[in-house]
């Protein structure tokens, strides 16, 4: 008799844990697209890769959307230094505490992101594709491994939202190259 009760309890527990069709779930995700042009405007390479939205970014998303007090939308794209094989991304990363190094051999600071209007479809999509973030490579150039999205143009005091690595491996950039970076973010009712 006790065995039958144990089996029945396991069955009920499994049934309770199963999602019903009436439950709503959401999914979020972003994609970086980076295209490199040489000094003459010829495309050298392009890569598109998914990002990791870090814990700090998810917390900021919830706080700003649901609480909304004193929020100003300012987003900046930065680049990650290679080699990519040595780059580690973690959900616990912040700008002040991360395992990767920022690539800074370009003119100016991190590039401001100007997002367009979010779509009303499912998924809702927002992107800076109409106004890409542009980097002009300076100095000796170097090796780029990926990109990140943050709330500050310099330093480590802002919120790190997402980070990601090239899917095709590290990319070499030279003096005079230009990188055009697009970030697309999807919010989906799954």
LINUR-V69536 format. One record per pair of residues at least 4 apart in sequence whose ideal C-beta (glycine too) atoms are under 6 Angstrom apart, sorted by the first residue. I is the first residue (numbers start at 1). J is the second residue. Records with the same first field share a line. If there is no record, write none. Layout:
I=J ; J
This chain:
19=23
25=190
26=189
27=188 ; 190
28=187
29=186
30=51 ; 162 ; 185
31=50 ; 184
32=49 ; 147 ; 164 ; 183
33=48 ; 182
34=47 ; 179 ; 181
35=46 ; 180
36=44 ; 45 ; 177 ; 179
37=41 ; 43 ; 178
38=42 ; 44 ; 177
39=176
45=171
47=166 ; 168
49=164 ; 166 ; 167
51=162 ; 164
52=89 ; 163
53=57 ; 58 ; 162
54=91 ; 93 ; 160
55=91 ; 92
56=94 ; 159 ; 160
57=161 ; 162
60=64 ; 159
62=66
63=67
64=71
75=113
76=110 ; 112 ; 150 ; 153
77=111 ; 113 ; 133 ; 147 ; 149 ; 181
78=102 ; 110 ; 148
79=103 ; 144 ; 147
80=100 ; 145 ; 146
81=101 ; 103
82=143 ; 145 ; 170
83=170
84=145 ; 165 ; 170
87=100 ; 145 ; 165
88=99
89=163
93=98 ; 160
94=160
95=150 ; 156 ; 158 ; 160
96=156
103=144
105=138 ; 139 ; 142
106=135 ; 136 ; 137 ; 138
107=136 ; 138
109=153 ; 154
110=153
111=133
113=128 ; 133
114=128 ; 131
115=126 ; 128
116=130
118=124 ; 126
119=124 ; 125
122=189
123=186 ; 187 ; 188
124=187
125=186
126=185
127=184
128=182 ; 183
129=182
132=180 ; 182
133=181
134=180
135=179
136=178
137=141 ; 173 ; 177
141=173 ; 174 ; 175
143=170 ; 172
144=171 ; 173
145=165 ; 170
146=164 ; 165 ; 166
148=163
149=161 ; 162 ; 183
150=158 ; 160
151=158 ; 159
152=158
173=177
